[in-house]
Amino acid sequence: MTSIDLNCDLGESFGPWEMGQDAAMIELATSVNVACGYHAGDADIMRKTVELAKARGVSVGAHPGYRDLHGFGRRPVPGMKASEIENLVAYQIGALQAIAIAAGHRVTHVKAHGALSNVACEDDMTAQAIANAIKAVDPNLVFVVLANSKLVRAGEKANLPMAHEVFADRAYEDDGNLVSRKKPGAILHDPAEIAARVVRMVQDGAVVSVTGKAIKMRTDTVCIHGDNPAAVDIARGVRQALKDAGIDVAPFRRAA
């Protein structure tokens, strides 16, 4: 039976301010990526999110981003050296590892957030710096990479286990990169449309771009953004559609 992982970016609240429906999404995801305090989240939110994931038996990964709380990590930070990016990523992974140990859970993977990921998909230096940071912290951590991007080559060079990711609720350009959130239509909202799209992605090993071009992509994990207002309905619809298509939903394998 074909198997696919469903991942979700969570733990993005801050203090008393709440974002997303973490408890509901953890019931539907098989792995979660937890904000590590730089683009969102804080120590208390991280602990709560890890505890929710542990109780549900869901895998936990670090979701490091640029140090940009005001911009939610969605603004590039130009001029950073490779060593600075490595330290930025290693610091955030280590923070979540400590929280996870305290909660009796463990970190299994790393997925870059927002602008840091977007820059790395097109910039070799940034991509390699992220991969090098992961390898330095723990070479057994799975590197979640945008399929067909420069993150894949960086992960290969660092000899990291990888999970290739596609996005359920984001539109794709013809080159395989995500459509900028600044453009109309970048984010999808219709649960039925998204569910059918995900089934096609998994069955065909391809995504369809905004112009209708089919782009072949290895698909190990599908991301549903937790900050999408329709996230819970989307996740439920995707799980049901996958089940109806005979596709199992389970955590991604550790092999590259």
N, C-alpha and C positions, 0 to 999 in steps of 0.2 A: 504493500500500500504506500502511495506517495505520502510524504510527511512534510509539514511546514511549521515553522515557529512563528508566533505572533508576538512582536515586541512593542512596548509602549514607553514613551518618555514620561517619567513621573517624578514626584518629589520636588515640584517646581513652585510650591508655595513659599512664603517667606514670613516668618513670625506669625502674626495673626491674619495676614493676608493670604487668601486661598486661591489656588488655580487648579482647575481640573477636578475630576472625580476619581481620585486615586483608588479608593477602596473598591469601587465598582469595576474599574479597569483591571485591577489585579485579579479579580475573579474571572476575567476573560482572556488575559494575556498568559503566555507561557514564559516570557522573560521580560524584565523591566530594566530601564536605564535611568539611574537616579542622579539628579542634579547634585553637584558636589560643592555648592556654596559660592561659586564664582559668577555664573550667569543667573542662578536662582537657587533656592533652597538654603538651609542652614543646618547646623548639627542636630537640632531637635526634629526638624522635618525629615532629615536623612534617617535618623533612628526610627521614627514612626513608619516610614516607607519600607525600610528593611524588615521591620517586625511584621508588617502586613504581608510582605512577600514571603517571609519564612513560614508564616502560618498557613499560607496558601500553597506552599511548595513550589514557588516561582523563582526562577533564576534571577540574580541581581547583578547588574553591571554598572560601571562608572560612566557618567555622561559629562565629561569635562568640556568646558567652553572657555571663551575669552573672559577675562575679568571685567564684566560689564553688566552689573545689576540693573542700571538704569535702562539699558538697551536690550535686556533679556538675552544677551549674548548673540544678538542678530546683527551687530555692527562689526565689520572687520576692524582689527587693530593693526594698522600698517607699521612696518619698520621693525617688527620683532625678529630677533636673531633665532637661529635654530636652537641654540642652547636655552634661550628664554622660553621657547615653546615647549621644549622637552621638560623643563622645570615646571612650567604651568600645568602640563598634563600629569606628570608624576606626582605633583603635590595633591592634585584632586583625587587621583586614584588612591593614594595613600590615605587620604582623609576618609574615603568611603570604606576602605579596607578596615581601618580602625573601628569605625562605627559598626560594620558588619560583624567583626569579631566580638565586639561588646554585646551584640544582639544574638550571638550564637549562629550566625549565618556566614556566608563567604561570597566574595566577589568572583564572578566567573568570566566576565567579558568587559570590554571597553568600547564605547561608541562616542565619537566626537559630536559635539552639539553645534547647531546653528551656523554662524558665520565661520567658526573655526573649521567645521567640516566642509562648508562650501568652498572656502579658500583652498583647503587641502585637496579637494577633488580636482583642482586645476593647477595646483602649485606643488612641484616635486619636493621642494625644501620643507614646506609645512607638513606635507603628507609623511615624509620620512622622519621628521622630528617627532610626530605623534607616534609613529611605529617604534622608533628608537626608545621613547619614553616607556611605552608599554613593555618592551622587551627588557629594559633595565629593571623595571619593577618586578615583573614576573613573566617570563617567556611562555608560560602555559596559559596566560589569559587570552581568550578569543578576541580577535580584532574584528569588530563589526564594521564592514566597509560598504560604501555605495558601489553596487555592481558596476563594472566597466570604468571605474574612475581611477585616478592616480593613487588613491588609497590602496587599491589592490596591489599595484606594483610595489608600493612601499612595504606592505605586509609581506609580500613574497621575499623582498630583499632582507627583511628582518627575520625571515623564517618563522613567522607567527602563524598559529592556527587562525583561520578566518571564517567568518560567516558573511555571505554576500547578501546585501539588503536591497529590497525594493520598497516603495512607499505606496500604501493603499490610497491615501488621500491627497497626494501631490501630483501635479501634472509634470510631464517630462518634455524637454526640448529634443530636437532631432539628434543632438550629439550625446544624448543619454544623461545629461545633467538635469537637475530639477529646475523648473521654471521659477524665476525669482518671485518671492512673495510680494514684490512691488507691482507685479503684473496682474491684470485681471485673469481669473480662471486658474491661478496657481494652486489654490486649495479647493479640493472637492468636498461637497457636503451631503450629497444624496446617498443615504445608506444602501439602497437597492442598486444604484449604479456602481457604487464602490465595491459591493459584494461580488457582483458579476465580473467586474474588472479584475479583482484579486484571483478569482477562480481561473480566469483566462491567463493571468500572469503565471500562476503555478503550473497549469496544464501545458502552456506553450513555451515556458521558459523565456518569456519576452514581455516587454511593456510597449504600449502604443503611445507615440508622441502626440503633441498637440496638432500636428499636421497629418496624423494618421499613419505615420511610419512605424513599422514593427521593429523593435530593437531587441536583439537577443541578449538575455541577461541570465546569469546563474542566479537562482533564487533559493536562498536558505532560510531567510527570515523576512517577514512583512511587517513594516512599521505602521501603526495607527497612532497618530499624535493625540496625547491625552488632553491637550489644550483646545482641541477642536470641539466646539459646542455640542456637536452631534456624536462625540467619540464613543459613548456607551452604545448608542443605537448602531453605529457603524460596526463596532467590534462584535456585537451580537449577530448582526446580519452577516458579517464575514464568516464567523464561526459556523453558523447554520448553513451558509452556502457551500463552504468547504466540506462539511459533513455530508450534505446532499450530493456532492460531487464525488464522494468516496475518498476524500483527502483527509488524512489524520492531522490533528493539531498537536504538536509536541515540541519541546525545546530543541534547538539546533544541535547538531553533532559537533564535537570538538575538533574533528579532523579538518585540515585546510581544504 
